[in-house]
């Protein structure tokens, strides 16, 4: 073995050096990374560039090549990234101070532009954070606190996303979504006074609804009684004898209705009042 090493040492060393040199040319690009190849400070090409709806496994990831010493690789995350905004106090259009927590999600779609303007995806996130704060203040400042509890909140978020996306394009990024995690009044007197105003407004609304309901009930009841009276009048006009019988039955029911009193009524069998008991 020692004799073989002595005889083949030069060849083995040459093979090892060649293998190391070959490996220095090769780079492995994972699916979740974009590789910007920079030659002497200038980006010359992108490996595994992001493309919408590109099938997994056909993105260009895998083994690639570069020129050692002349070219270096800058890695850019291909996944969706987050920008978290610190809790901020925002004044709504109805002069309510709100404590707002929000976040945005973005993706680098132009890694060359990102490299030239920001240098890295982390720097893009840091650049977008104050812009998100500004867009949030401007948009929420146009709206009332109550509107943030309704569907109008979605419209506000879409406007913020569009404004932030315009700025993000300058860094080679695309803003996918903006969401508010929390929008509350500050603790203390402002919160309590807001709750009191909201409670009063709901009570006034309930009173108005009940008044409208009573009005509608009276109208419906009056219409029903008028309809019943017309029906009775039409039927009595067609059969006067039935009308006399019906009225007598109502009178008997009211007169002889059993109750707690002990009043006695004495009438002659021939009394006109009792004529309906005799039949025809």
C-alpha positions as a printed Julia matrix, in Angstrom:
280×3 Matrix{Float64}:
    0.0    0.0     0.0
    2.86   2.32    0.85
    4.53   1.46   -2.41
    1.27   2.21   -4.26
    0.97   5.56   -2.52
    4.51   6.49   -3.41
    3.96   5.49   -7.03
    0.5    7.07   -7.47
    0.72  10.01   -5.07
    0.87  12.61   -7.79
   -2.17  11.14   -9.56
   -4.24  10.96   -6.35
   -3.4   14.54   -5.45
   -4.29  15.68   -8.95
   -7.66  13.88   -8.78
   -8.45  15.43   -5.38
   -7.53  18.89   -6.61
   -9.62  18.4    -9.75
  -12.58  17.22   -7.66
  -12.32  20.25   -5.35
  -12.07  22.55   -8.35
  -15.12  20.92   -9.92
  -17.1   21.29   -6.69
  -16.15  24.96   -6.51
  -17.87  25.42   -9.86
  -21.07  23.65   -8.77
  -23.91  25.09   -6.67
  -27.11  23.38   -5.53
  -30.18  25.63   -5.61
  -33.09  24.44   -3.4
  -36.74  24.83   -4.44
  -37.41  27.55   -1.85
  -34.49  29.79   -2.85
  -33.67  32.06   -5.77
  -29.99  32.4    -6.61
  -28.67  35.69   -7.98
  -25.25  35.14   -9.55
  -23.15  38.3    -9.1
  -20.0   38.78  -11.19
  -17.65  41.42   -9.87
  -20.53  43.26   -8.17
  -22.98  43.08  -11.11
  -25.87  40.57  -11.16
  -25.62  38.57  -14.37
  -28.32  35.88  -14.06
  -30.93  34.37  -11.76
  -31.35  30.67  -11.06
  -34.77  29.35  -10.0
  -36.52  32.69  -10.49
  -40.06  32.92   -9.1
  -42.83  32.46  -11.67
  -46.55  32.33  -10.79
  -48.27  28.92  -10.96
  -45.05  27.14  -11.88
  -45.29  23.36  -11.18
  -43.14  22.05   -8.35
  -40.04  20.31   -9.7
  -39.96  22.37  -12.91
  -38.73  25.64  -11.47
  -35.06  25.43  -12.38
  -33.87  24.39   -8.94
  -31.1   21.83   -8.61
  -27.49  21.64   -9.75
  -26.01  24.68  -11.49
  -22.63  26.26  -12.16
  -20.66  29.4   -11.46
  -17.14  30.72  -11.99
  -15.21  30.55   -8.72
  -13.64  33.77   -7.43
  -15.29  35.83  -10.2
  -18.88  34.99   -9.32
  -20.65  34.82   -5.98
  -24.2   33.71   -5.19
  -26.74  35.83   -3.32
  -29.61  33.73   -1.93
  -33.13  35.17   -1.99
  -36.01  33.46   -0.22
  -38.7   32.37   -2.67
  -41.41  31.86   -0.03
  -44.01  34.29    1.31
  -42.46  36.5     3.99
  -44.03  38.54    6.8
  -43.71  42.16    7.9
  -44.99  42.71   11.45
  -45.94  46.22   12.5
  -45.43  47.28   16.1
  -48.58  48.33   17.93
  -49.39  51.87   16.82
  -51.86  54.51   18.0
  -54.01  55.75   15.11
  -56.69  58.48   15.21
  -59.89  57.63   13.3
  -62.07  60.17   11.48
  -64.4   60.38   14.51
  -61.4   61.34   16.67
  -61.14  57.97   18.39
  -57.63  56.88   19.31
  -57.1   53.27   18.26
  -54.38  50.8    19.16
  -53.7   48.88   15.94
  -51.6   45.76   15.33
  -51.16  44.79   11.68
  -48.97  42.68    9.42
  -48.3   42.29    5.71
  -47.17  39.33    3.62
  -44.91  39.75    0.6
  -42.81  37.8    -1.89
  -39.69  38.78   -3.84
  -40.59  38.54   -7.54
  -37.6   40.43   -9.0
  -34.48  39.28   -7.13
  -32.13  41.4    -9.28
  -33.99  44.59   -8.46
  -34.15  43.55   -4.82
  -30.38  43.01   -4.77
  -29.71  46.39   -6.37
  -32.09  48.39   -4.11
  -32.16  46.57   -0.77
  -29.5   43.87   -0.81
  -31.55  41.18    0.95
  -35.14  40.14    1.7
  -34.67  41.12    5.35
  -33.8   44.64    4.25
  -36.94  44.72    2.1
  -39.02  43.88    5.17
  -37.35  46.65    7.16
  -38.02  49.14    4.35
  -41.69  48.12    4.08
  -42.43  48.39    7.8
  -42.5   52.23    8.05
  -44.39  52.39    4.74
  -47.01  50.03    6.19
  -47.31  52.27    9.24
  -47.82  55.34    7.04
  -50.38  53.65    4.75
  -52.28  52.35    7.77
  -52.47  55.78    9.42
  -53.65  57.46    6.22
  -56.36  54.92    5.44
  -57.73  54.44    8.95
  -57.67  58.2     9.49
  -60.38  58.46    6.81
  -62.74  56.04    8.57
  -64.71  55.83   11.81
  -64.03  53.32   14.54
  -67.41  51.63   14.0
  -66.67  51.11   10.29
  -63.69  48.93   11.25
  -66.14  46.48   12.8
  -68.12  46.09    9.55
  -67.45  44.87    6.02
  -65.92  48.27    5.26
  -62.81  47.03    7.06
  -62.08  44.73    4.1
  -62.16  47.69    1.72
  -59.71  49.58    3.95
  -57.33  46.6     4.02
  -57.45  46.29    0.23
  -56.6   49.98   -0.18
  -53.67  49.64    2.22
  -52.42  46.56    0.36
  -52.54  48.38   -3.0
  -50.67  51.38   -1.62
  -48.02  49.21    0.03
  -47.67  47.07   -3.1
  -46.85  50.15   -5.21
  -43.98  50.95   -2.87
  -42.85  47.32   -2.64
  -42.45  47.08   -6.42
  -39.58  49.55   -6.12
  -37.72  46.85   -4.17
  -38.66  43.97   -6.49
  -41.32  42.64   -4.11
  -45.05  42.01   -4.33
  -47.4   42.54   -1.37
  -49.89  39.68   -1.25
  -51.99  40.58    1.76
  -52.4   43.07    4.62
  -54.34  42.22    7.77
  -55.2   43.94   11.07
  -54.69  41.62   14.0
  -56.23  43.97   16.55
  -57.91  47.4    16.49
  -59.1   48.48   19.93
  -59.52  51.65   21.92
  -56.84  52.29   24.55
  -57.62  51.01   28.03
  -59.23  53.48   30.43
  -61.73  56.34   30.12
  -61.83  56.57   26.28
  -62.77  52.9    26.05
  -65.48  53.18   28.7
  -66.98  56.33   27.14
  -67.03  54.65   23.72
  -68.84  51.64   25.14
  -71.36  53.96   26.82
  -72.01  55.8    23.56
  -72.4   52.53   21.68
  -74.81  51.2    24.33
  -76.89  54.4    24.2
  -77.01  54.28   20.42
  -78.2   50.65   20.48
  -80.88  51.47   23.06
  -82.15  54.36   20.93
  -82.19  52.09   17.9
  -84.13  49.44   19.84
  -86.67  52.06   21.0
  -87.17  53.24   17.42
  -87.66  49.67   16.2
  -90.21  48.94   18.94
  -92.13  52.15   18.14
  -92.21  51.25   14.46
  -93.4   47.74   15.39
  -96.22  49.12   17.56
  -97.28  51.43   14.73
  -97.35  48.59   12.24
  -99.3   46.41   14.72
 -101.93  49.11   15.15
 -102.28  49.51   11.39
 -102.61  45.76   10.89
 -105.13  45.46   13.75
 -107.22  48.35   12.38
 -107.19  46.86    8.89
 -108.25  43.48   10.29
 -111.1   44.97   12.34
 -112.27  46.98    9.33
 -112.22  43.84    7.21
 -114.15  41.9     9.86
 -116.75  44.69   10.18
 -117.22  44.74    6.42
 -117.63  40.96    6.37
 -120.23  41.11    9.14
 -122.07  43.95    7.43
 -122.18  42.08    4.14
 -123.45  38.91    5.79
 -126.05  40.71    7.95
 -127.36  42.55    4.91
 -127.96  39.26    3.15
 -129.7   37.59    6.15
 -131.29  39.97    8.74
 -132.68  37.04   10.78
 -129.18  35.66   11.21
 -128.05  39.11   12.31
 -130.76  39.19   15.03
 -129.75  35.69   16.14
 -126.04  36.55   16.23
 -126.6   39.73   18.22
 -128.88  37.87   20.68
 -126.23  35.22   21.22
 -123.64  37.89   21.95
 -126.04  39.53   24.44
 -126.81  36.19   26.15
 -123.1   35.45   26.42
 -122.38  38.8    28.03
 -125.46  38.63   30.35
 -125.37  35.03   31.55
 -121.6   34.6    31.61
 -120.65  32.89   34.86
 -118.62  35.02   37.18
 -117.85  35.65   40.81
 -120.96  37.85   41.37
 -124.23  36.46   42.74
 -126.67  38.73   40.83
 -129.93  37.01   39.89
 -132.05  37.87   36.81
 -135.78  36.95   36.83
 -137.66  37.16   33.52
 -140.95  35.88   32.25
 -140.71  33.08   29.65
 -142.71  35.32   27.3
 -140.18  38.14   27.59
 -139.06  39.47   24.22
 -135.43  39.23   25.35
 -135.68  35.42   25.48
 -137.36  34.96   22.15
 -134.32  33.24   20.6
 -134.67  30.4    23.14
 -138.09  29.54   21.72
 -136.73  28.72   18.27
 -138.87  29.15   15.18
